[in-house]
Amino acid sequence: MLALPQEPKMLHYAVVFFVIALIAAVFGFGGIAASAVGIAKILFIVFLILAVASFLFGLIKGI
């Protein structure tokens, strides 16, 4: 049976928090926008680290 590709949830959450930050910044909620941007940055960095680790482990396993 084929495994369906799963949506990268951390990247999705990073984008969601970034959009929340943009909307909050447009309406002038500086504190909320700064918090949302901080969360989005952290989630994006974690996503990148896990994506690179997954890529490297895939290369090692394939050899």
Secondary structure, 3 states (H helix, E strand, C coil): CCCCCCCCHHHHHHHHHHHHHHHHHHCCCHHHHHHHHHHHHHHHHHHHHHHHHHHHHHHHHHC
